[in-house]
Amino acid sequence: MIDINIRLIGITYYYDTNKALDDIHLNVAQGELIALLGPSGCGKTTLLRIIAGLIPINPGYGQIYFGAEDVSSLAPQKRNAVMVFQNYALFPHMTVTENIEYGLLMRKIDAASRKVLVSQIMEKVQLTSFGSRKIHELSGGQQQRTALARSLVVNPDVLLFDEPLSNLDENLRVAMRQEIRSIQKESGVTSIYVTHDQEEAMAIADRIVIMKDGQILQTGTPNEIYEAPVNRFVASFMGECNFFEEKHGVTMCRPDTIRLASDGTEKGTVTWIEYLGSKQKVKLSWQDRELIAEAYTKQIKEYPFQVGDSIRFDFNIAEHIWLQS
């Protein structure tokens, strides 16, 4: 694996007269997995396809470096960047082995080397016993692992994921994101991962890039993005928040920083309860506004209440976060 980092310098892109990307600057370290996260239409998939070379950028509208090489004007096949699509893009008439081997054939790798490389990657993604199966004989997770193996077997410099888990059910999504994270770290390939799922981004990424309207609003570790959002949009996009208009701006607190307890100094009325297994989400009416609190079910059993009850609670003021507008 070649040590490769990615640098994006001033990437700007228009669809007709609509600016889809606005002066994007981003550095991705060797071996890092970056998640591009944002609402539909924010530009994250456009940016991924520009990095892959599937969408060309015009001279003067930015540069893309893989390591020391300027790849801005290179065709996709010359960038050694491999895309993993959400529909997997597997060949239905081929077996698992043939699908994985395809990229090596295109690169004119000899038969003996192909056999060794395919065997090694199939073992890594736990597909060794599935080599002779056709794609329609595989589960969704097995198809995803096949697509991942086909991408990794060619030893790419850069691996690009375009919402690869969006077609899977929730349980399989959780399992596969753990597998992708593990395989990516083991291989050490520099990776960019597009998703609209906040939980998925936090679970899989070394750093998250929050995008909106073609711009990067914040880049940071999952912990930094969640606990220190730069503005109100990032805060609310990364999970439920309670916002407070202050004399000098806006603060926020997460629902789990509100303590529901009989010795609380504040009093509110319960208007809604959502049971979530080990946790419960509670909506409170307080001082002519609504608050969302979150507490463990075990804790609520020790301080029981129901909709309509007046209950006590505390704010953990130390966990309030100041925000830009």
Beta strands, then each sheet from edge to edge (+ up, - down):
strand 1: 6-15
strand 2: 18-28
strand 3: 33-37
strand 4: 63-66
strand 5: 69-70
strand 6: 81-84
strand 7: 158-162
strand 8: 190-195
strand 9: 207-212
strand 10: 215-220
strand 11: 242-246
strand 12: 249-253
strand 13: 258-260
strand 14: 266-276
strand 15: 279-286
strand 16: 289-296
strand 17: 310-315
strand 18: 321-323
sheet 1: 2+ 1- 4+ 5-
sheet 2: 6+ 7+ 8+ 3+ 9+ 10-
sheet 3: 11+ 12- 18+
sheet 4: 13+ 17- 14+ 15- 16+
end
